[in-house]
Amino acid sequence: MKTENLTREALKKYAAENREAFEALLKDFVEIPSISVDPTKKDAIRENAKLAADVIRRFGGEASILETDGHPIISGTWTKNPDWPTVTVYNHLDVQPASMETEPWATEPFTFTKQGDRYFGRGTTDDKGPALTALYGIKAALEADLPVNLRVLWEFEEEIGSPSFEKAIAAHAAELATDSVLVSDTIWIARGKPACPAGLRGLQGFLFTLETGETDQHSGVCGGAARNPMAELMKLVNECFDATTGRVKIPGFYDDVVPPTKKELEDFKRSGFTVAGFKKDHLFKSLRTSDPLDLMKRIWAQPTFEIHGMTGGYTGPGVKTVIPPRGEVKVSCRLVPNQTGEKIAKLVTKFVKSKNKDVVVHVKNRLDPYQGKTEGPLAEAVKRAMQFAFKREPVFVREGGSIGAVVTMENVLKCPVIFLGLSLPSTATTPRTRTSTGSRPPAAWRPSRATSARSPRSASPRRSRRPERGR
Ligand SMILES: [Zn+2]
């Protein structure tokens, strides 16, 4: 297949010819439980890393396993001519834990299952399927003699916030040099409407703690005189934000927020997003808004102040009349492009101190937001590719969550990063979206009614971007 013969028909034929091999390979990958958060799965990750490197070599590339402080990173290279530009495709091969006992899986999560035109199994969509899809894309590009050098970068710590990624990438920056990075780890908003995220929210986590005594005291003996740290923390939280509307009351909090452009809002509207679908996907009973555009702005383009938990006091059955000596609130702010975690941490700390000087603010993990491109040669290339494959232009939307590796690659490799996600959203026909992770091969060799489901970035456990874990 030569470049000039790289037509949709030729690619469909290529897809059909390679489908069986693709599925066999995906099965091998999915059935290794490469759960990055589980320390007992280190050997599984090692096994998957070795398999990944072997597969790259089988596809004619050079592979290296880059050791890090945590799980390894796989680098694959197909260099044909040093004068040609280099494109790197980023994916991750680690997954979240999965269990039929605690989650509504209809099939064994670590058994690759094909049902009709759908694949089930942890990682089939997020993100082993897209990684292998890219590999077959690379094979086709090589066979067609496209004038480009290709690389893959496969991480094994994405699901735990990429704690070792930046250091490892910086150490190997010269050998990983590339002209652009394509990230294939995102999901469309609606079937039939290609969508590319052009922005990710960041995160700044906090713990607020207050201690006013040493032990529990009796409210009959001390009540009225004793300070109550739990109640004072509740008051503080209410001073920080309006829990009904979500509006943050900390001065300066919104100063750096750049509202989405008219064009972006138009794309949001055309993305296929529906409030009913969002409610169903996330099992909500009610929301802060029922207006679709307002909802999209809230989850993609506005910062938040969120309470994740409150600890302290008596939590057993019934009522025990103690006055607790201490309390803690777990808080995080989602940040949007142009905000920085550093500034938000300063604003929040200063505000809390001004309201209650005894509260200690512990600044936790930070991920800066990412502003993607919707214009320029790379965005145009993504548009052309989507148009070629799906016969319609993609919409540029945003992601509510964070992918730490994206900002790292842009900063360390000093090159533009763009998204080209191929995953389809879940539908009502699947078990709960957060656990159903069907995936499909690239459009060119996907059966006509393939569907897949996986957790939207902003809501699943894996996407909760836990501050404690670097998200
Ligand atoms: Zn992913």
Boltz pocket constraint, residues with backbone or C-beta under 6 A from the ligand:
constraints:
  - pocket:
      binder: B
      contacts: [[A, 92], [A, 126], [A, 127], [A, 158], [A, 185]]
      max_distance: 6.0
